[in-house]
Amino acid sequence: MELTTLSAISPIDGRYRNKTIELAPYFSEWALIRYRVHVEIEYFIALCELPLPQLSGIDKNLFPKFREIATDFSEEDALLIKGIERTTNHDVKAVEYFLKQKFEDLGVGAQKEFIHFGLTSQDINNTATPLMLKDCIKKVYLPLLDELTEVLNKFAKEWANIPMLAKTHGQPASPTRLGKELQVFLVRIKEQLKLEDAIPHAAKFGGATGNFNAHHVAYPEIDWKAFGNTFAKKYLGLKRSEPTTQIEHYDHLAARFDSYKRINTILVDLCRDVWQYVSMNYFKQKIAKDEVGSSAMPHKVNPIDFENAEGNLGIANALFEHLSAKLPISRLQRDLTDSTVLRNIGVPLAHGLIAFQSIIKGLNKLELNISAIEHDLTENWAVVAEGIQTVLRREGYPAPYEALKALTRKNEKITASTISDFINSLEVTDAIKNELKDITPFNYTGV
């Protein structure tokens, strides 16, 4: 069966391909090969600019042509490398041989042997991977998350002064404001993004076991640690981890995944709350004429966008959990368990993108049902008891909490009249009674 969106095993490459296609330039097999090519070329140029004595004669005018091999990298180029790999049985070595041929085509002779000079495959993989992730986060992931928070911010402002009955433990509680409840999620996400921004995109670059052994034995006069730091920062925009074994220790990567997991968890919390508000009829959903909510019940308009998002966020978090728990662990100087795991880092990001888009769609379908919100406030006058007893405490009234407790726990409905009659019975001044009567479920919303 030919691979199409209908035959793909994973829904992120099948049903949801149109929602995740922007990740292909960063996490596909083609993307990984292209980023490896990019790193190898930048490394060769860095050696030329050092310069290594044998590379001092390289014409700097060739550098843009070298870089074009990566910027113009095609699927045909990737297939050529995969063909070489069938012989070498080594993916990074196949990239090296591919580049040597490309350099020969540009007139580079024996100096092409300095491609991949002194390196091990993880010097390429552990720089290509954080570079892929960094670019994707900057160009795709965060912009979509920003779009989500902008929608959330719009509604938080629009509904800033809408009083709403709060529910603690599922029971009526002191009123709040709808906009503020949405702002809670907005601030939580922004705080996590500040933490995420402080995590460096780190790379391993230091030879077979992290000590620049081959580099040092060939050119002991060169400060290879300083070179490695400069190469990572200047040429790739990464932080070089030091010291390392053969591979990156992935602690920073794990921290980043944990950060995304917390953001996703906040969004799950948002989805469940909005779902509940829809169930409580606080929100109605805009109806598309030809959409079907249920195959059996024609009246239904289900909050499916928030349910879809919750499911995808759960899958993303399960994968982030495994990535952050597994990647920092490697037997001795290196085992291969990180290799296959790293190839999946785009998967939780893809499920995140699906969820972000679903939440944005769901939020934009919401319509405020002010009558339902006001009805709940009107039906729950008991929630002003906290305010009344607190003012009475201020005035030195004896046992005010107990007085309100006796009033509100009679298993009788508390109405505006009930509260008014209670206030009239209090032995306080008329000014205090008027102050207490001014407290309603609609204005007892704090600051």
Summary of the structure (lengths in Angstrom):
residues: 447
radius of gyration: 30.8
end to end distance: 62.2
largest distance: 101.9
contacts: 1344
relative contact order: 0.09
helix: 64%
strand: 5%
